[in-house]
Amino acid sequence: MKTACSAQTAPRATVRTCLLLSALVVGMSVACFSPAFSAPPPPPPDTTAVAGRPHGGPREPVCPALEPAMFAAHYRAVAAFTADSVPRQYVAVGSARGYVYVSRWMGFGYASTWSTFYLGAPVKKILADDIDANGVVDLVVLTSAGRMFVFDTSTRQLVWENTSNDFESVSEFLIDQLDPDRARELILCADSRLLVLDGERLQREYQSADEFRAEYMVIGDVDDDDEKELVLDSGFVINARTLNIEWQTDFFGTRLTLFDVDDDGVPELVCESTGGALRMYDLDIRQEKTVF
């Protein structure tokens, strides 16, 4: 019987080629499934964020560096967005090593497209938004050292970063629409103040008279008065337009989010307490809600 790589019938060069291919396949199998790879080093900069598979083919083995536990160990922030004249889906991932990696959805998985330079500290947060209303998505990045960077996703260039002339350290930021112009606003907790920056010029529009500290903030109309409020983890509820305190209480918790749990048209504050338990607040009546 003849085979594709029969030594009796194939030329010597063909035999050598088949042996090399066989060795390569075996080597790849060992690399993907060897126990020695159960705790690999951090992935290189061009590692894609999601493993894919060819159309109609079997799912490829997921390398350990892409499994959830390994991903969580090396990446700190994720933002998904759509860009380009022909809309394509992207994901930006911030790493503990101080880089942002941007990958594009290819129909069967994500492929790495570009990355930032070293940002000086682990990436804490990424938001993707067209802050200057020019039709191009911007990546707004915050590091654990309090530095902020804005990247244009079309040119892939840095367009702005905070300096000591603006403010030295940012602990948290949001993006929202606070005035009638097209540009968005950046709301920052920086140098113990709340600051509002115009998204087009990235210049300070106004700041709070009071000092605040916040590692988490959310924004929304939490008391059904047709005005947006800022809710800080430190226990403050603040008018987003004037930055005046509406009321305050003790520390709310961490990982804040707003969600209309009881479907009454007014969102509740949902957060995590210091001990890890779920907490919920009716901010319109200014009291904690029972969680069963």
N, C-alpha and C positions, 0 to 999 in steps of 0.2 A: 504494500500500500504506500502511496506517495503522500507526503505532507508538505506544507508550505515551506518548511525549512529542513527538508530531508538531506542528510549529509551525503546520501548515495547519489542524489540526482541534482542537487543545487551546486553551482560553482562555489569555489572556496571563498570568494569575496562576499557572496550572499550569505554563506554560513556565518562568517565573522559578523556581518551586519545583524543577523538574527540573534546571535549570542549577545551582542552589545545591547540590542533592544530588550532582550529578556532580562539582562542584568539591570537595566534602567528601571524596568517595571518592578522588579523585586526590590530594588533600592527605594523606589518611591513608596512601595507598600510598607516597608520597614519604617521609613521616616514618618508616615502618617499614623501607624498603629503601634509603634514600639512603646513599651512602658516608660522608657527613658524620656519620652516627650510628654509625660503627664504634668510636668511643671516647667514649661518652656520659658525662655526669657521674654521680656516685653517685645511686641511685634515691631518690625521696622516701619519707617514712615510711610512706605507705600503699601502697607497691608490694608486690604479692603475691609470695610466694616461688616459686611455680610457675605457669607459664602453663597454662591449661586449654583445653578446647574444648567447644562445645555438644554435647548428645546427638545422635548420628547425623550431625553436621556435620564438615566438614574441619578439620584441625588449624590453629589460628590461627598466624600468623607469630610466632616467638619473638623478642621485642624483645632487643636486645643486652644490656640491663641484667640479663636473666635467664639469659644463657648461663653455662656453668660457670666460665669464666675471670673474667668480671665478678662472678659471685656470690662466688667465692673471694677476690676482691680486696676486697670490702666486708663479708663476713660471716665471723665467727670461730668460732661455736659453734651447734650445732643439737640440739634435743631433741624427739622425737615423743612424744605421749601421747594417751590417750583420756579424755574427761571428759563431764560433763552427765548428767542423769537418763536421757535417751535417748542412749546412747553415741555420741559423735562424735569423729572423729580430728582432732587438732590438731598443728601443728608450731610450735615457738618457735625463732626465729632471732636470735642475738646479733650485732650489727654492730660494725664497727671505729669507728663514730661514737658508740658508747656507749649504744645503745638495744636493747631486746629487742622484736621484733615477733612477734605471735601470729596465726597464720592457721588457718582451719578448712577441712577438706575438704568440698567442696560436691557431690561426685559426678562432677565433670568437671574439677576444678581446685581450688586453694586460694584463699580469699578472706580478705583482711585483716580481723581482728576487733578487736584492740586492741594498744596498745604501751605500754611503760613510759615514765616520765620519763627525763631524761638521767642516766646513772649515773656520770658523771664521768670515764670512761676506757673504752677498747675492752673489749668483752665477751670474756672468756677461756674460760669454761666455763658450761654450763647443764645441770642435771639436773632431771628431772621425777619427783616421787615424792610419795606421801601421807605426809609425814614425821611428822605428828601423829596419824595413824590416825583422822581424822574423816570419811573418805569423800570428801575433796576433794583433788585433785592440787595440789601446791605446786611452784612454779618456784624452784629455788635457783640463784642467779646469782653468778658470780665475775668480777670485772674484772681487767684487767692491772695495776691499781694496788693490788690486794690487798683490795678491798672486797667484802663479801658482802651479798646481798639475798635475802629470801624473799618471794615474791608468792603470794597466794591466787588461783587461777585462776577461782574462782567469783565473788568480789567484785572481782577484778582490782586489789586493793589491796596495798600494801606492808605486811607484818605484822612484819618484823624486819630489822634490819641491824646489822652489827658496829660497835662504837664503840671509842674508845680505852680505855674502862673494861673492855672484854672482851679484845680483842686488836687490834693495829693493822693487821697485814698478813697476808693468807692467800696462800700460794703454790699450794696444791692442796687438794682435798677429795673425799671419797667419801661415799656413803650406804649403810648396811647395817644389818642386825639383829644386835646384839651382846648383848642381854639378853632375858629372858623377856617383858617388857611389850610392848604392841601398837605403841608408837611406835618409829619408826626412830631410828638414831643417825647423826649427822654426824661424820665423822672428818676432822679438819683438820690440815694442817701450817701452823701460824701462829706468827709471832714465834719461829721456830726451835724450836718444840715441837710434839709431836703432842697434839692435844686431842680429846676426845670430848664432843659436845653431845647432850643429850636432845632428840629431835625434837619433843616436845610443848611443853616449856617453853623450849627453845633456851637452856638454861643448861649450864654446864660441869659434866660429871660427874667427869671425871678427866683428868689430863694426864701426859705422860711426864716422867721425871726427867732423861733425857738430851736433848741438843739434836740436832735433825735438820734437814736441808734436803732438800726434794723439790719438783720441778716436775711429776713424774708419780708416781702411786701406783696400785696395784691390790690387791684383797683376795680371799682364797680359801684353801682348805685345800690348801697346796702341798706338804705332806710326808706326807699321809695319816695324820695323828694326831688327826683329828676336832676340830681347833682351827683357827680362821681365822688366817691371817697377813697382815700388811701387807707389801707389797714396794715399796720405794722405789727410784727411779731411781739414787739415790746409792749403792746397794749394800747396803742393810740389809734383813734379813728379821726382822720383829717380830711377836710375839704380839699379836693385835688386842685381846684381852680385857685383858691386863695392861700392854701397851705396853713390855714388856721385850724386849731384843734377843735373838733366837735365834742368829743368826750374821750375819756381814757379810763383804763382799768389796769389790773395786773397783767403780767405776761400772758399772751394768748397761747403760744406754742410755736412749733416749727412746721415747715412744709405746708404753708398756708395755701388754700384754694377756696374759691367761691363756687357754690353749687346750690341750686334751689331744691333742697331735699324734700320739702313738704308741698312743692308745686303751688305756692301761694303768690308767685310772681316776684318775690324778693329773695335773693340768694342768701344762704347761710354761710358762715365762715366755718370751714372744716380744716382741722389742723391736728398735729401730733403733739401730745403733752411731753414733758421732760422725760417721763418714764416710758414713753412709747405708746401710750394709750390714745385712742381716738377721742378728740374733743370737738364739740360743735356749738356754735353761738348764733342766736337770733340777734343780729346787730341792730335791727329796727326797734326792738324792745329792750335791747341792751342787757341781755341775760344769756347764761349758758343753757343749752338745750340738752335734754336727757338723751343719752345714747344707749340703746339696748344691745 
